[in-house]
Amino acid sequence: MTLNLNRRHRDILNIILNTDEYITGNELARLCNVTIRTIRNDIKEINDLLKEYDVKVEATIKKGYSLNKVYKDIIKKNNIIREVLDYEYIKETPSSPIDRQMYILLKLTIKKVITIEELVEALSVSDATVNNDITFINKWLKRNLKLGISYSLTEGITLNATERDKRNIISWVLAIRINLSTVLKYWSYLFEENDAVTAVKDIYYIVSEESRRYKYFLSGHSYQLLCYEILVAIKRNKLGFDLNDFDEAESELMDVVSAIREKVEDQQGLNLSRAEWLNLQEYFKSKQFISGTEFIDIEKQEAISIVDEYLLVLYEKFKVDLKNNPDYIYKLILYIAPMINRLKYNHCISNKIDEKVVKAYKAEFKMASEIAPIIKRRLNLDVSLVDLAYITLHLVSMCGIWKYKLNTVIVCDYDESILSLIKDKIQNYFGERVEVCGFYGYQEFMYEDKENLKGVDLIITTSTIADITNIPFIRIKPEIDQNDIDMISEYVNGYKSKL
């Protein structure tokens, strides 16, 4: 059964599905950036299309729009939003500027030369639009990866990059918006196929199991991105793109990477070169880790020394004494060790957060910024604003006098700073009224046995999970602002007896 639902239909249905009771037409119009009249027409079209499922969006003049529990269950059971609507987006020709630009960039990692005429025809846009997109891509490459594009009227467009650079470009692109529909759309640009989900799921089980066995615990987004990086290596290897520019001298594979290699190669029925796995090992070392991780084979001495100096600066300049708290020191090393690797290798951060967070926590950001000159002086590396934002959130958690007792299931794909911030704010506002009993990354939660979730009353999540669970949940921003707190408060106050 295939529904001809456009993206706005999907957004509207998803919003109503995530609403506990009713949402007004005015609010839907504001969220979708259209008129109320358009919303009315869209609801009518959605209801016409949902007739085959015996589902209807209910409307009342005073309250707005809603779906009852029976209809929500049908939508979830049939995976209407996840499978049907995502596919509609995946197959459409790139139309937004960002999708066009990523299409061009990813095609350049496959083809040596592309002409303007080819792109004009493929994207159904003008020469001027393609030229503007190429200018944007060139600036983006120079800013983030110190790479560039050559353009000649006679020879066409060429990406000036080694195979190793191209792998890194693909990783950056997949991390821009690491959600299923976008990844599959970009995957189709690369390999003209959309079967990545099953292959990545198989690799995910191996990476998750082996990394945990060796005491490495990655954030949810980091697990996802690493699995895609492994699959990219497999696909490009089959296409004949070898990493012959990788220096293997005096490099050894970590035990955890060797274990992943053995099982992935056995499962996939292939052998990747040692150079491929050494390159993937660099990606592994750059990922974000969460509590429980033991840096056995990852270099951490630089990070330890930098954190020691940084904590002294915090005490001398701000009279903030964190240097005698082993947990705080561990969490800073946990973030800074892989951050150093990301800066050295020009790798992307898999869990992007809103850099505006630094404006919300000005004092903590001022303290976080003190680490930048230390790293510049010692390693000649420039700390990015997003990294400073993460360190800011670490300090928000550390400098608050919040001692938390966890009290719900939290689904979060971000790293330890975000997890700590969410946990601390929940405890600070709600104390013993909320009891956290577990943490999941999005993919881990999606594959979790339902039996293990029995007794869970509430989920606080940074991802949309309406179509994979019947458990009540509240979606929050990773920075968990006052609006998020108000939503949780409304739920807690309304369900005191249940909690």
FENSULTA-V432246 format. One record per pair of residues at least 24 apart in sequence whose ideal C-beta (glycine too) atoms are under 6 Angstrom apart, sorted by the first residue. I is the first residue (numbers start at 1). GAP is how many residues later the second one is. D is the distance in Angstrom with one decimal. If there is no record, write none. Layout:
I	GAP	D
I	GAP	D
This chain:
3	46	5.1
3	81	4.9
5	80	5.3
7	82	5.8
8	24	5.8
9	37	5.4
10	75	3.9
12	30	5.6
14	67	5.7
16	49	5.6
16	51	5.5
17	449	4.7
18	448	5.0
22	41	4.0
22	42	4.4
22	44	4.6
23	41	5.2
23	42	5.8
24	40	3.8
25	39	5.9
76	391	5.1
81	386	5.0
82	385	5.0
86	95	4.1
89	92	5.1
90	94	4.9
90	95	4.7
90	104	5.9
100	33	5.4
101	32	4.9
101	35	5.7
101	36	5.4
102	71	5.4
102	84	5.8
103	86	5.0
104	29	5.8
105	32	5.3
106	83	4.4
106	84	5.1
108	51	4.0
109	57	4.3
109	60	5.9
113	43	4.4
113	45	5.5
114	42	5.8
114	43	5.0
115	41	4.3
145	201	5.4
162	83	4.4
163	78	5.4
163	80	5.5
164	79	5.9
164	81	5.5
164	82	5.8
170	62	5.5
171	58	5.6
171	177	6.0
172	176	4.4
174	54	5.3
175	50	5.5
175	173	4.6
175	175	5.1
178	43	5.7
178	46	5.9
191	44	5.5
199	32	5.6
200	27	4.8
200	31	5.8
203	24	4.5
203	27	5.5
206	57	4.6
206	58	5.7
207	53	5.8
210	46	6.0
210	49	4.5
210	50	4.9
211	45	5.9
214	42	3.8
215	79	4.0
216	40	5.8
216	77	5.4
217	73	5.0
217	75	4.6
217	76	4.9
218	69	5.2
218	71	6.0
219	69	4.4
219	71	5.7
219	132	5.7
219	196	4.5
220	193	3.2
220	221	2.3
220	222	5.2
221	129	4.3
221	130	4.5
221	192	4.3
222	65	3.8
222	66	4.9
222	128	4.8
224	219	5.9
225	125	4.2
229	54	5.1
233	43	5.2
237	35	6.0
243	32	4.6
243	33	5.7
243	36	5.7
246	29	4.2
246	33	5.7
248	27	5.5
251	27	5.2
253	24	5.9
254	43	4.0
257	24	4.7
282	63	5.3
285	56	4.5
286	52	5.5
286	55	4.5
286	56	4.4
286	59	6.0
286	61	4.1
287	51	6.0
288	63	5.8
288	127	3.7
289	45	5.5
290	126	4.7
291	125	6.0
300	37	4.7
302	38	5.9
303	30	4.9
303	33	4.5
303	34	3.9
304	29	6.0
306	68	5.7
307	25	4.8
307	26	5.5
309	65	5.5
310	61	5.0
310	64	5.8
313	57	5.0
314	53	5.8
318	49	5.7
322	76	5.9
328	70	5.0
331	85	5.8
334	82	5.8
339	48	5.5
343	38	4.2
349	37	5.8
351	63	4.6
351	64	5.5
353	36	5.8
353	125	5.3
355	30	5.0
355	31	5.7
355	34	5.2
357	32	5.0
357	122	4.9
358	31	5.5
358	34	5.7
361	31	5.4
361	35	5.2
364	28	4.8
364	31	4.1
364	32	5.1
365	27	4.6
367	28	5.5
368	24	4.3
368	27	5.8
390	27	4.8
393	24	4.1
393	28	4.9
396	25	6.0
397	24	5.4
397	27	4.9
400	24	5.9
402	25	5.6
402	26	4.7
406	30	2.6
407	27	3.9
407	28	2.7
407	29	4.3
408	26	5.5
408	28	5.1
408	50	4.7
408	52	5.6
409	29	4.8
409	47	5.0
409	50	4.8
410	29	5.1
410	50	5.2
411	29	4.9
411	34	4.8
411	48	5.8
411	50	3.9
412	50	4.9
413	28	5.1
413	29	4.9
414	64	5.0
418	60	4.8
422	58	5.3
425	55	5.1
429	56	5.5
433	59	5.7
